[in-house]
Amino acid sequence: MSDRAAEASRGTLDQLSGMLVKPETPGGDTLEGLVREMLRPMLRDWLDAKLPGMVETMVAREIARISGRE
């Protein structure tokens, strides 16, 4: 790539990067950070739906094991 083409591309890319909104969370500007932020509400919904039942089942099993009612 010639110096002239590289400089023209750099200027355009600098303009584009100046238009981007910086994320509020540290590390949110990486792909990993973006994926983490996208998954957070899905994980929260899944935990809200599944966790109470999972805990109840595990506690019941442990109580049965301790009390000898397996």
N, C-alpha and C positions, 0 to 999 in steps of 0.2 A: 504494500500500500504506500502510496506517495505521501510525503509530508503534508501536502496541500489537502489531500483527501482525509488524512488522519485528523488534521486540524479542523476541517469542516465538520466531520463526524463528532469530534470532541465538543465543539460548540453546541451542536444540536442536543447531544446527550446531557450536557451541563444544563441547558434550558429545561429539559425534561425532568432531570433530577431536582431542580429547583422548584418544580411544580408539585412534587410529591409531598404528601402530608406525612410528617414524622409520627410514628406510633407513640402512644403514651406509655406503653410498657417497655422496659428495657429488654433488648433482644428481639423486639417485635418486628424489626426491620429485616430479619433473616427469614429464609424459607421455613426453617424450623419454628421460629417464633410466630409466623403467620399461621402455620398449621396448628400450632398449640392453641392460638386464640380462636381458630375456627372450631376446633374440637371441644373446647371448654364448655360451651352451652350444650352440646350433644352429650358429653359425659355427665354433666350435671343432671340432665333430664333422665338419662339411663339410671344413674345412681338413685335419683328420687323415686323411680319406678321399681327398681329391683332390690335395692339395699335393705329396706325394712323386712322383706320376705326372706332374704338370704340370712340376715341376722337372726330372725325368729327361728328359722330351720336349724341353724348351727347351735343356737342356745338350747333348743329342744333336744338335739342329739347329745350335746354335752351333759345336760341334766339327766338324760336317760342313761348315758354311760356311767356317770358318777353314782347314780342311784341303783345301778345294776339292772335296769329294765330294758336293756338292749334287745 
